[in-house]
Amino acid sequence: QELLVESGGGLVQAGRSLKLSCAASGSIFGVRIMGWYRQAPGQQRILVASISPGGSTDYADSVKGRFTISRDNGENTVFLQMNSLKPEDTAVYYCNTVPSMGGYWGQGTQVTVSS
């Protein structure tokens, strides 16, 4: 049973936008802080954005001002709006709780930004 399912990735040119979605089971979403992580080739997975159940957000410096995280508590879904994409944003993007729980990692969604 998949608990977290990411979607919305793709290949875009630099400067364009993408919106990622993550559907979570109710048992995960609940009252947890949710986050978007990314892993670029040869690099560690890092947290890029997080959102509390009440809507408080936090961002990594590398995406601040360009990415916006949001959540729909009624639909158990978390989103990541990514604007002004850069080639260095190329990575597999995952959602998970914050802190992350190993058993919850999904397949992720690939984002590739061409220059």
Sequence and secondary structure as in RCSB ss.txt:
>XXXX:A:sequence
QELLVESGGGLVQAGRSLKLSCAASGSIFGVRIMGWYRQAPGQQRILVASISPGGSTDYADSVKGRFTISRDNGE
NTVFLQMNSLKPEDTAVYYCNTVPSMGGYWGQGTQVTVSS
>XXXX:A:secstr
  SEEEE  EEEETT  EEEEEEE HHHHTT  EEEEEE TTS  EEEEEE TT  EEE TTTTTTEEEEEETTT
TEEEEEE S  GGG EEEEEEESS  GGG    EEEEEE 
